[in-house]
């Protein structure tokens, strides 16, 4: 009897029309201070609503307009259309340029994630200073990933949704190729330091030659 009563009570709640659900999702996403997931939307919408379907309709409706509904990782947000970004230049705050060491470290993490500090150093050919990693962590462009099940259980690094959002990417799979990065000035066009003659004389101030047995405090429990 209790089950029958529960089914009857649930049947009293009729989901709003999909057009109304779309309006609700639009309002929530527009007002959200950060990208919001389908699960979070489902928890806010009336019983029986389908946030995923509403998002599909909403995304189509905003296609070609000045504001797009974009997917960032597992979440959604409203963003200015890429081709209209120049109109926002006066609204943005200019940040200081990242060092070559930080850019290379970020690129390695993005393309090789999850990756350990030792693996980053092996690819770059020079040690990664703690300041470089701290800067990327403070910007929330990278975060700690799972520890490797290898001796020492080194921590790994991965890029964040903040990184994806900043560069207008849905996932790390949408990262541009090496040639595109270099043509945009985001990567040094020279060969990796380890492949260049006399590289030790041309290192960044925050890069140090690799020393055997060097351990970073960053990886201590």
C-alpha positions, -999 to +999 in steps of 0.1 A: +000+000+000+029+024+009+045+017-025+012+024-043+008+057-024+044+067-033+038+060-070+006+080-069+023+110-053+051+109-078+026+109-107+012+142-094+044+159-105+044+165-142+077+178-158+075+212-174+075+214-212+110+211-227+108+247-238+103+258-202+131+235-190+153+251-216+144+286-201+152+274-166+185+259-176+194+291-195+187+312-164+208+289-141+238+287-164+237+324-172+237+333-135+262+307-124+296+321-112+313+290-126+306+262-151+278+239-139+273+202-144+243+183-157+239+167-122+238+201-106+212+213-130+190+182-125+191+188-087+177+223-093+151+216-120+115+204-112+109+167-108+110+148-141+130+174-159+158+164-183+187+188-180+208+170-206+181+173-232+174+209-223+211+217-228+211+202-263+182+225-273+198+255-256+232+249-273+215+248-307+196+280-300+227+299-291+247+286-321+259+315-343+250+341-317+272+365-298+272+343-267+276+305-269+268+277-245+301+258-243+311+226-226+341+227-203+351+193-190+319+179-175+303+213-170+286+240-191+289+278-192+280+308-213+309+323-231+315+351-257+317+338-292+355+334-301+353+357-331+339+385-309+366+383-283+383+415-296+353+435-284+361+425-248+397+436-248+390+468-228+372+447-202+400+422-196+429+425-171+463+420-186+484+394-167+522+392-167+537+369-193+546+334-182+583+325-184+595+301-210+600+275-183+564+279-171+550+277-206+570+246-214+561+229-181+524+237-187+526+223-223+542+191-211+516+186-185+488+193-209+500+169-236+514+142-213+490+142-183+491+126-159+528+133-157+553+134-128+579+161-120+607+136-130+590+130-163+587+167-170+624+172-162+633+143-185+614+158-214+628+194-208+663+183-199+665+206-169+650+206-135+617+222-128+619+249-101+593+248-073+585+284-082+574+274-117+551+247-104+537+269-076+528+296-101+508+272-123+491+258-092+482+293-080+467+302-113+447+270-110+458+259-145+472+226-131+464+205-101+478+174-083+466+141-099+469+106-084+502+092-072+519+066-093+520+031-080+558+031-084+587+033-059+583+066-040+547+069-052+554+102-070+526+127-074+513+135-109+501+167-124+471+173-147+455+204-162+423+218-147+389+229-160+401+265-154+429+259-179+404+245-204+380+274-199+407+300-203+417+285-237+381+277-248+386+239-248+361+212-240+388+187-231+426+182-234+419+163-266+411+196-282+446+210-277+462+224-308+492+207-325+528+216-319+530+238-351+500+258-341+514+264-306+547+276-321+531+299-347+510+314-319+542+321-299+531+298-271+561+275-275+598+283-281+605+275-318+640+261-308+648+225-301+644+212-266+672+223-243+686+188-241+690+186-279+708+219-283+746+223-282+757+244-253+722+244-237+736+247-202+748+282-210+713+293-222+691+281-194+664+302-177+672+318-144+647+295-127+661+264-144+690+244-128+710+215-142+697+182-131+715+168-100+714+132-090+694+126-059+677+160-060+644+157-042+617+183-041+598+192-010+567+193-032+565+155-032+569+149+005+538+136+024 
